Amino acid sequence: MRSRKSPFKGRRFTTELILWAVRWCLPFPISYRDLERMLADRSMAVDHTTIFRWIQVYALDLDKRLRSLLSMTNGSWRVDETYVKVKGRWMYLYHAVDARGQTIDFLLSAKRDAAAARRFFRKALKQTCIVDPRALAVDKNSACPCAATAMKKAGELWRFTELRQNKYLNDIVEKDHRRIKRLVRPGLCFKSFHTARRTVAGYEIMAMVRKGQVPAIPANDMPAQVTFIAHLFGLAA
């Protein structure tokens, strides 16, 4: 039974249909127009702009609901950033995984500098599923080392954290960057920073689900994912 504070209240379409579209759009490289055609094949007339609005609302909602359920990552962080085009301009997506490839956190930023890197580290360190990093592997860009040094001095980062500037250690995080590129490509580019931030949050949290970072959902188990997300929103699958 839905709660009184159901996030789906007032929607024209059923909750099951909305969650189906969200679960397909966020993990797979598929466009809103393709999803519109898939639904039309099932005799459901849903405009692609409606699907876009669903993603803008429920991607962040899904991220918030799943964050506290993530399993712990380890203390070996691999940090890098990639480029995402937003309204014709390149933005920077900071990303960190641990030595096993488990996602630690991410941050979309308009700039690639020490201030942006520091915001990213602060965001990551607030998560309940992480431990203080014993090692930070970064590339040769000076932004992350500068941010890490400043945070050590300020007591925001463990002072014994080892900084490793070796691009070969970051091969594991590069795989996640290729995943993001595949997901972004069908939509050509984002139209605003805020829509990009919300959509990327959905991409990332669903990637964590597929990696098995939610203990209740085995990695790549689609039936378990359907059931769990339905219960997460107060529904019977």
N, C-alpha and C positions, 0 to 999 in steps of 0.2 A: 504493500500500500504506500502511496506517495505521502510524504510529509507535507504539512501546511506550508513549509518554506521551500517547496519544490522549485528548483531552478528552471523547470520546464513549464511552469504555470503560464497560461496565456498563449502557448505555442499552438499554431494551427495543426502541426503534424505530431504524431505520437512520439513519446519518449524513446521507444524502441527504434524507430526509424532514425531519429536524430543521433542516437548513440551509434547506430550502424554506420552512418555517414562519417561520424567523427573517427571511429575505429578504422575505417578504410582510408580516410584522407591523410591522417597523420603518419602512419608507418610506411605507406607505399607511395612511390612516385606517380601520382595520379592527379589530374587536374580537376577543378570544380566542374567543368563542362563534361568531362568523362563520367564523373559521378552522376551528373544530371541524366546522361544517356543510360547509365546502368539502372537508374531508378525508373526511367521511362520504359525500359525493357520489362520492368515488373509492374507496369501500368500505374506508376506513381509520378505525377507531374510536380516536380520540385525544381525551381529555377536555380541556376548555379550561384546567383547572388545570395540566395537564401542559405545555401550550403556554406558559402563564405562567412555569412553572419553567424552561423552555428559555430564554426571553427573559432571565430573571434571571441565568443562567449565561453565555450566549453573546453577549449584547449587549456586556458588558465585555470578553470575550475578543476579539471582533471589533474593538473599539476599540483594544485593545493591539496586535493584529497589524497594523492598518492605519496606525497613527500614524506610524511611521518611513517610510512609503511616500508620504506626502502631498507634493504640490508646494509650493514656497515661496509665501507670501503677500507682499503689498507692505506698505510702511510707513505707509499711511494707514488708521488704525483707526477704525471706527465702533462705539461701545460703548453698550449700552442694557440694560435688564432688563425682564422681563415677569413675570406672575404665574402660578403653577401651584398648583392646590389639592392638598394632601396631607393626608389624614385629616381633612377638613373645615376645614383652615387654609390660608391663602395663604402660599406660599413664593415665593422670588424666583429667577428664572433669569437670571443675568448672561450676556451674549452679545456677541461681537465678530466683525465681519466686516471685510474690507478694502474698498477703493474699488471693486473688481470684484464684490463680493458673496461672495467666498470666505470660508468660515468660518475664524476664527482660533482661537477656543476658547470654552468655556462653563463655567459653574459654578452649581450649585444651592445656594442658601443659605437658611437660616431667617430671616436678617435682611437688611435693606437699609440698610447703614451703611458708614462709611469702612473699617472692619475687613474687612467682606465684600468690598468693592471691591478692597482691597489683596490679599486672598487670591486673587481672580480674576486680577488683573494678574500676580501672582507665578506662578500656574499657567500662564497664557498665555505668559509670557516663558521658561518652561522648555522649550517645545515646539521641536523641531528644524526645523519648517517655517516659522518666523516670523523676521522681522528686527526690530530695535529700531524702535519706532514713531517716525516723524518728526512725526506729527500724531495727536492723540486727539480725536475728535469725540464729545461727550457731551451729555446733556440738561441741564436746569436744576437737577437734584437735586445737592446739595452733596457727596454721598458720593464720587463718582469724582474730582472736582477735589481734594478733601482727600487722598484716597489717592495721587493722582499727585504732588501737591506733597511729601508726606511721603517718597515713594519717590525723588524727585529728590534730596532732601536726604540721604537714606541711601545714595545711589549705586546704587539698585536699578533706576532708570529713567534713560535718557539725559537729561542736563540740558537739552538743546536741544529736547526734544520739545515741540511746540506744542499747547496745550490749546484746543480750540474748543468753546464752549458754544452750539450752534446745533441746535435740534431738527430743522430741515429737512434737515440733513446726514445724519440718521439714518433717513431714509425707507427706505434699502436694508436696514437691519437690522430694521425693522418687518416687512418681508416674511417674514423668517425667523421672527418671533414668530407671525405668522398661521399659518405652517406647523406650528409646535409646537402651537398651539391646536387645529388640525384633527386632529392625531395623538392628542392627549390626550382629546379629546371622546368617542370611542367607549367608552373605559374609565371614563367618568364622573369618577373621580378616583383618585389613588394612595392606597394603604392605609398606606404608611409612607414615611419619608424615604429609606431605603435602597433600596426597590424603585423609587421615583421616580428616584433618582440613577442606578441601573443602566439603567433603561429609557430615560431621556433621553440617556444616553451612546450607546445604540444608535440612537436617532432621529438624533442629531447626526452620528455617523460615517457612517451611510447617506446622510444629506443631502450630506455631503462627497463621497461616491462619486457621487451623482447629479449633482453640480455639476461633475464632472470633475476633482476635486482629487487623485485617484489617477491618475497619468499612464498607467498600464497599462490603465485602464478608461475609454473615451470616455464623455462625459456622456450619461446616459439610454440607454446601450447595454445592454439587459438580458441578451442572450446572453453578451456579454463579462463582465458582472458575475457571471453564474452560473459561468462557467468559471474566472474569477480567484479567486472566493471558495472554490470547490472545491479549487483548487490551494493556496490559502492554508492550508487545513486538511489538506493532504496527501492529497487525493483526486483521482481522475480524474473530470472533469465528465461 
